[in-house]
Amino acid sequence: MATEVKAYLRHCGISAQKVRLVLDTVRGKPAVEAVTMLKFTPKLAARHVGKLVSSAIANAEENFGLSRDDLYVYQITADEAPTRKWRRFGARGRFKPLLRRSSHITVVLREKGN
């Protein structure tokens, strides 16, 4: 069975919907290529995802003794995290809800089959 390496980012301050746009670009790619792609992606979520993939690569090298060139992004997901609810006051004594959404991001790297 291939070795799986996981890394998590919890309570990321970007909505899961916006993070998924970035995740779709790197799913299934080699890990080193994914980090390079994310470095040049002009979205705020790309910075967070890039650091998470780099962390997963470092975990694989340090804890499992795997080579970074043999890793690829097997699974990467963004799930909804708790939403902070704020009030912005509006006309005629009403208030308008302001939702600050956040997300949990999970990366699973796997070693290429020989």
Secondary structure, DSSP 4 states (H G I P E B T S, - for coil): ---EEEEEEEEESS-HHHHHHHHHHHTTSBHHHHHHHHHT--SHHHHHHHHHHHHHHHHHHHHH---GGGEEEEEEEEEE-PPEEEEEE-GGG-EEEEEE--EEEEEEEEEPP-
